[in-house]
């Protein structure tokens, strides 16, 4: 999904005609590149591309003193349709990004000292806790000063809740690591149901990931939760 287009088109609808520098300044002020995946560096290129596609149009060119001339853009009818489509996809989005921590824990900690692992994870937990407190303070300050809308506040609160959940997960994992319980199972013997649970835990579940692991037997590969068609049955129904 092109989040840069989503942000730029939404900004043109909210604030009316804007030049690229105004949209870029809003992106910088909100740090949307950091938390929203918007490619701020590609903003001007995206505006020109959308103009070629008829999603925005040039209204005029402005120049103040010796500053470079700036093109003022307005959204078109086609651009509003594109915005509607992008917004619908974004509101329904459930995908998560690559999960480096899950990959490391599942595949790359063999032979690592348990206390060293606990220390590394505790450091991450402490950084998350600080981040959560700072985010909460920013949100409360914005509400007190009246420059956060209810939706902006709710979005920031969602971020706080993600951090709070991560911190609680770290505490549970640290309690597990404090015991002598073995940390690794046998990946080659997992059936598809177990693999899907593992993928979901790692935030990467999807049909494309439903494949046999090296050494897995055929009967284990068709395990499914009760009431749900197996991967083979699902493919047969298509």
Buried (B, 14 or more C-beta within 10 A) or exposed (E): EBBBBBBBBBBBEEEEBBBBBBBBEBBEEBEBBEEBEBBBEEBBEBBBBBBEEEBBBBBEEEEEEEEEEBBBBBBBEBBBEBBEEBEEEEEEEEEEEEBEEBEEBBEEBEEEEEEEBBEEBBEBBEEBBEBBEEBBEBBEEBBEEEEBEEEBBEBBEEBBEEBBEBBEEBEEBBEEBEEEEEBEEEBEEBBBBBBBEBBEEBEBBEEEEBEBBEEBEEEBBBBBEEEEEBBBEEEEEE
